[in-house]
Amino acid sequence: MKCEFCGMDESLPFVCNYCGGVFCADHRLPEAHQCKGDLTQRRTVIAPPQPNYSWSGPSYAPRPEIKAGSPFSRLEVRDIAIAYLSLGLAWFIVFIGSSNLVYLSPSDFLRNLPGGSVSPAEILVIALVAVGPGFVLHELSHKFVARRYGHWAEFRMWPLGLLLALVTSFLGFIFAAPGATYISGTNITKKENGMISLAGPLINVVIAFGFAPLLFSENGFYQVLGLYGVYINVFLAMFNMLPLFVLDGAKVFAWSKVRWASLFVPLFLVFLLLLRLFFQA
């Protein structure tokens, strides 16, 4: 489907909240496509546009339709699974210390835990278990809050983002942009957009608190699981709250700078503390 402003083919087009036109990501905002719609009109939910692009071939073209009674499409489940496994592998590479170009391997710190060290196989299990709730529930929180407001919403992986996550993991950090929950609807208010975006980082904070009790375990495996669970979810929340375009933080910042700062500042400070704990020079 082509953007009505620039003519670029767009696999996951956005519907303007006000004029009802279909646009690419660069021109989805009213000011970006010189919107001529009535900005005061009442919102009416419309059916999302039919994409015409496929990640894997014509038979797997992204379609927003889902079966009656099911909140997920088969394509969405597939994309979530692929993104989850890719991120788990990327975190495993970081935590196993494959490269010391940026940080000292965290295994040097982990060997000094009271419960003892963990094996590489256990690190892989921990990375998958720690990243699973943080990633999946982050995206699902966006989806269900958007649906609560009456909008269509589905997750789509970003193949280039997944590749970047794997490549950067060898440098000791992760470019965490595996995909996004795409939302379609009319007259999505600034508050609704902010609330939908805020839901993801907030659920990561909740999950981080859920992993924290494991830090007091006498078992080394559970200690490390707690450390990684807290670290990954604080990182995901902090990274997504950066006030940069396409990240959650940009939409929260546009809605309420006070609410953005009240979450981002504590997350940033906690993240710096965790970095000192994990990656001691």
C-alpha positions in Angstrom: 0.0 0.0 0.0 1.4 3.4 -1.0 1.7 6.4 1.3 -0.8 9.1 0.1 1.8 11.8 0.7 5.1 10.5 -0.7 4.0 7.5 -2.7 6.3 5.1 -0.9 5.2 1.5 -0.5 4.4 0.8 3.1 3.9 -2.7 4.5 2.3 -1.5 7.8 0.6 1.8 6.9 -0.7 4.2 9.5 -4.2 5.8 9.3 -4.3 9.5 10.1 -6.4 10.2 13.2 -8.1 13.1 11.5 -8.3 12.9 7.7 -8.4 9.1 7.4 -5.6 9.0 4.9 -3.0 6.2 4.8 0.6 7.1 5.3 4.1 5.7 5.9 5.8 6.0 9.3 7.6 9.2 8.2 4.3 11.0 7.3 1.9 9.5 9.8 1.6 12.6 11.9 -0.8 15.4 10.8 1.9 18.0 10.5 4.1 15.6 8.5 1.5 15.1 5.7 -0.1 18.6 5.8 -3.3 17.2 7.2 -6.5 18.9 6.0 -8.8 17.0 8.3 -10.9 18.5 11.0 -8.8 18.3 14.1 -11.9 18.8 16.3 -13.9 15.9 14.9 -15.0 13.1 17.2 -13.2 9.8 16.9 -14.7 6.9 15.0 -13.0 3.6 14.9 -12.4 2.3 11.4 -11.1 -0.9 9.9 -7.3 -1.0 9.5 -5.8 -0.9 6.0 -4.8 -4.1 4.2 -1.0 -4.3 3.9 0.4 -5.7 0.8 3.9 -6.6 1.9 5.3 -9.9 3.2 8.3 -10.6 5.4 8.5 -14.1 4.1 6.5 -14.4 0.9 3.0 -13.9 -0.5 1.5 -16.6 1.7 2.6 -14.9 4.8 1.5 -11.3 4.0 0.7 -9.3 7.2 -3.0 -9.2 7.7 -4.7 -7.4 10.5 -7.7 -9.8 10.6 -7.9 -12.3 13.5 -10.2 -15.2 14.2 -13.3 -14.5 16.1 -12.7 -14.8 19.9 -8.9 -14.7 19.5 -6.9 -11.5 20.3 -4.0 -12.7 18.1 -3.3 -13.5 14.5 -1.1 -16.3 13.4 1.4 -13.9 11.9 1.5 -11.9 15.2 2.2 -15.0 17.2 5.0 -16.0 14.8 6.6 -12.5 14.9 6.5 -12.4 18.7 8.1 -15.8 18.9 10.9 -15.0 16.4 11.6 -11.6 18.1 11.7 -13.2 21.6 14.1 -16.0 20.6 16.4 -13.5 18.8 16.5 -11.2 21.8 17.1 -14.1 24.1 20.1 -15.1 22.0 21.4 -11.6 21.8 21.3 -11.2 25.6 23.0 -14.6 26.0 25.9 -13.3 23.8 26.2 -10.2 26.0 26.1 -12.0 29.3 28.4 -14.8 28.3 31.1 -12.2 27.6 31.7 -13.1 23.9 33.4 -9.8 23.5 35.2 -7.5 25.9 35.5 -4.5 23.5 33.2 -2.4 25.6 32.7 -4.1 29.0 34.5 -6.6 31.2 32.7 -10.0 31.0 30.0 -10.1 33.7 31.0 -13.6 34.5 33.9 -12.3 36.5 31.3 -10.7 38.8 29.0 -13.6 38.8 31.7 -16.1 40.0 31.8 -14.2 43.2 28.2 -14.7 44.1 27.6 -16.5 47.4 25.6 -19.2 45.6 28.4 -20.0 43.2 28.9 -19.7 39.4 26.6 -20.8 36.6 27.4 -22.6 33.4 27.0 -21.2 29.9 24.0 -23.5 29.3 22.4 -22.1 32.4 23.1 -18.5 31.2 21.2 -19.3 28.0 18.2 -20.6 30.0 18.4 -17.5 32.2 18.6 -15.1 29.3 15.5 -16.7 27.7 13.5 -16.7 30.9 14.5 -13.2 31.9 13.9 -11.6 28.5 10.6 -13.5 27.8 8.3 -11.8 30.3 10.0 -8.4 29.7 9.7 -8.4 25.9 6.4 -10.2 25.4 4.4 -8.5 28.1 5.8 -5.1 27.1 4.4 -5.5 23.6 1.1 -7.0 24.8 0.6 -4.2 27.2 0.7 -1.8 24.3 -1.7 -4.0 22.4 -4.3 -4.4 25.0 -4.3 -0.8 26.2 -4.8 0.3 22.5 -7.7 -2.2 22.2 -9.1 -0.9 25.4 -9.4 2.5 23.7 -11.0 0.9 20.6 -8.1 0.7 18.2 -6.7 -2.2 16.2 -3.2 -3.2 17.3 -0.8 -6.0 16.3 2.9 -6.7 16.9 5.2 -6.9 13.8 8.8 -7.8 14.1 11.5 -5.7 12.4 14.0 -8.0 10.7 16.7 -5.3 10.4 16.2 -4.5 14.1 16.6 -8.1 15.0 19.8 -8.3 13.0 21.2 -5.2 14.7 20.4 -6.6 18.1 22.4 -9.7 17.3 25.3 -7.8 15.7 25.6 -5.2 18.5 25.4 -8.0 21.2 29.0 -9.0 20.1 30.1 -5.4 21.1 28.7 -5.8 24.6 25.4 -3.9 24.2 22.1 -4.4 22.4 20.3 -2.2 20.0 16.9 -3.3 21.3 14.4 -2.6 18.5 13.0 -6.0 17.5 9.7 -4.7 16.3 6.7 -2.7 17.4 3.0 -2.9 18.1 1.3 -1.1 15.2 -1.9 0.7 16.0 -4.6 1.8 13.6 -7.6 4.0 14.5 -9.0 7.5 14.1 -8.6 10.4 16.4 -6.1 8.8 18.8 -5.7 11.6 21.3 -2.4 12.7 22.7 -3.3 11.3 26.1 -4.4 7.9 24.7 -1.1 7.7 22.7 0.8 8.5 25.8 -1.0 6.0 28.0 -0.6 3.3 25.3 3.1 4.0 25.1 3.6 4.3 28.9 2.1 0.8 29.5 5.1 -1.0 28.1 7.9 0.5 30.3 5.6 0.3 33.3 5.1 -3.4 32.9 8.9 -3.8 32.7 9.2 -2.1 36.1 6.6 -4.4 37.6 8.5 -7.5 36.2 11.8 -6.2 37.5 10.3 -6.0 41.0 9.0 -9.6 40.4 12.5 -10.9 39.8 14.1 -8.9 42.7 13.2 -11.5 45.5 15.4 -14.1 43.7 18.5 -12.0 44.6 18.1 -13.3 48.1 18.1 -17.0 47.1 20.9 -19.3 48.4 20.9 -21.0 44.9 23.4 -19.5 42.4 21.1 -20.2 39.5 18.2 -18.2 41.0 20.5 -15.4 42.1 21.7 -14.9 38.6 18.2 -15.2 37.2 17.1 -12.5 39.6 20.1 -10.3 38.6 19.4 -10.7 34.8 15.6 -10.4 35.3 16.1 -7.0 37.1 18.8 -5.8 34.7 17.0 -6.7 31.4 13.7 -5.2 32.5 15.2 -2.0 33.8 17.2 -1.7 30.6 14.1 -2.3 28.4 12.1 0.3 30.4 14.8 2.9 30.4 15.7 2.4 26.7 12.1 2.6 25.6 11.5 5.8 27.6 14.2 7.7 25.8 12.5 10.7 24.1 13.5 9.6 20.6 11.2 9.2 17.6 9.5 5.8 17.3 10.4 4.9 21.0 7.7 5.0 23.7 9.4 7.9 25.5 8.8 10.3 22.6 5.0 9.8 22.8 5.0 10.0 26.6 7.2 13.1 26.5 4.8 14.8 24.0 1.8 14.0 26.2 3.3 14.9 29.7 6.9 15.9 30.4 6.3 15.5 34.1 5.1 11.9 33.8 7.9 11.1 31.4 10.6 12.5 33.8 9.1 10.9 36.9 9.7 7.5 35.3 12.7 8.0 33.1 15.0 9.7 35.7 14.7 6.9 38.4 15.1 4.3 35.7 18.2 5.9 34.4 19.8 6.1 37.9 18.9 2.5 38.7 20.4 1.5 35.3 23.7 3.2 36.0 23.8 1.4 39.4 23.3 -1.9 37.7 26.0 -1.2 35.2 28.5 -0.6 38.0 27.3 -3.9 39.6 27.6 -6.0 36.4 30.5 -4.5 34.5 33.2 -3.5 36.9 36.4 -2.5 35.3 
